Amino acid sequence: MASDAAETGNLQSLLTQLGAGLDDYLKFDHPDALHPSKRWREHLNQALPREGIGIQGVVAELVQQIIPNGSAVPRPGFCSFITTGATTASTLASTAASVASPQRYGLTAFNFLEALSLEWLAEMFGLKSVQGVYSSGGSVANLLALGAARQSAFERIGRDPAADGVDRRVAIYASTEAHHTIQRSAGVLGLGRRAVRPIACDARGRMRVDALQRALDEDARSGILPMAIVANAGTTNTGAIDPLQGIAELAHARGVWFHVDGAYGLPGILDERVAPLYAGLERADSVIVDPHKWLGASVGVAATFVRDRELLQRAFTQEPAHYLEGAVEQSGSTAPILEHSLDDFGVPYYDLGVELSAPARGVVVWALLREIGVAGIKARVERHNEMAAYVAQAAREHPNLELLQEPTLSICCFRYVAANVSDLDLLNQRLHRRLIRGNQNLPSTTRVNGHLALRPCFIGARSELSHARDLVADVLRLGSELAA
Ligand SMILES: *Cc1c(COP(=O)(O)O)cnc(C)c1O
């Protein structure tokens, strides 16, 4: 019978076995998990184990049954949605954290790296005089930023919304292309999803500043409190960057909180060809970025930056609890606090957001920056933007392709066209299904200005220009087969 007694000292050999299984997986020469010959579900679908199979049994099942039937997301040709596989450095760092720092608090090296890596991110993206906090993803990062915005807007009229709730209608202004986590944040914050005012975009998916101004004017006449303006630095759909400078000017003139959602696109600022589009970012009151997107962190790492973290603390603090204050009386003591006192929690990240127990995430960001530096991240961002530009150029030049949106970052929306086919949406839908079945080049689809588009989003650390070329070749081959 397997017991807990073996919980010591055999990580080295177990991780070696696991590593071999993961290396095999990363060769991507196994059929995908949806393949009809794959019978993993029958194997795994077992009753609650009354007796354990022991750690060797667990490793064997992980390596033989589970890892090879994992997700297609880490594939170099995967370019759907905005998600990617962790780089090796992130995998190692998150493994290390799960063993050596199950929590981010305490005066440990891990807690220190939370702060240091947040400073590194801010510096890399040109954010000055900001303070950050990590959370699980862009959804929560936006929630925290908007929680700070709510706190700021209500404190100005002499109220504490975190303690007392909200007593009047507010509006959050975000473009029709904004991520829907903005609406959810408004719901969670007690403002109501309908507090989000959809602002029209131009034909390239960028918020129209004139439409924003009109909405602000209208609401001012109706006595609605303007709580925040949300701008996109890289929309999820097409990678468009809103006119940050114009929006910042309007936000400042009206005294409204200016939030920039850079979950996907903030790292684009490292590419000098598009960096000018980020002018105005420096005037933001809050900014978010997802290291688990373009930076290749293991999933569960986002950062929110604000100018004044005390606003976050007032918005999200827990009521004081005796188990957090420490058992040892420190007041009145003149003795220096012991460096390794368990009563010292380091930076109290648990009071700046909505999580108490949370993994150490800074070490993941630290690892990926230590490994390849800003230069390595910049080269990756430039490569991915060039891949989108390559697809755009091919779509402009080939008579059977049509570019549906000029790319800004690493997303390119295009479609297959044929003179003899009238329903191009259906043709591209079928083409997309065939592509996915091939399990090599995996873009998503979206709608752009009324048309169904193939939408590669290049963000994987393992994807290269050759994958953009393969994708275009695949689309042309499948398109001509289907149109024949
Ligand atoms: C992905 C994304 C989000 C949500 O982030 P998660 O990490 O998936 O929670 C928010 N905003 C934008 C612009 C995004 O691309």
The ligand as an SDF file (V2000), in Angstrom:
LIG
                    3D

 15 15  0  0  0  0  0  0  0  0999 V2000
   -6.7470   38.0810  -22.6030 C   0  0  0  0  0  0  0  0  0  0  0  0
   -7.2550   39.4210  -22.3220 C   0  0  0  0  0  0  0  0  0  0  0  0
   -7.9030   39.7130  -21.1060 C   0  0  0  0  0  0  0  0  0  0  0  0
   -8.2190   38.6400  -20.0900 C   0  0  0  0  0  0  0  0  0  0  0  0
   -7.0570   38.0690  -19.6120 O   0  0  0  0  0  0  0  0  0  0  0  0
   -7.0300   36.5970  -18.9190 P   0  0  0  0  0  0  0  0  0  0  0  0
   -5.5990   36.4700  -18.5460 O   0  0  0  0  0  0  0  0  0  0  0  0
   -7.4550   35.6240  -19.9800 O   0  0  0  0  0  0  0  0  0  0  0  0
   -7.9470   36.6140  -17.7630 O   0  0  0  0  0  0  0  0  0  0  0  0
   -8.2620   41.0210  -20.8650 C   0  0  0  0  0  0  0  0  0  0  0  0
   -8.0270   41.9870  -21.7740 N   0  0  0  0  0  0  0  0  0  0  0  0
   -7.4390   41.7420  -22.9640 C   0  0  0  0  0  0  0  0  0  0  0  0
   -7.2070   42.8660  -23.9300 C   0  0  0  0  0  0  0  0  0  0  0  0
   -7.0370   40.4420  -23.2840 C   0  0  0  0  0  0  0  0  0  0  0  0
   -6.4470   40.1940  -24.4660 O   0  0  0  0  0  0  0  0  0  0  0  0
  1  2  1  0
  2  3  1  0
  2 14  2  0
  3  4  1  0
  3 10  2  0
  4  5  1  0
  5  6  1  0
  6  7  2  0
  6  8  1  0
  6  9  1  0
 10 11  1  0
 11 12  2  0
 12 13  1  0
 12 14  1  0
 14 15  1  0
M  END
$$$$
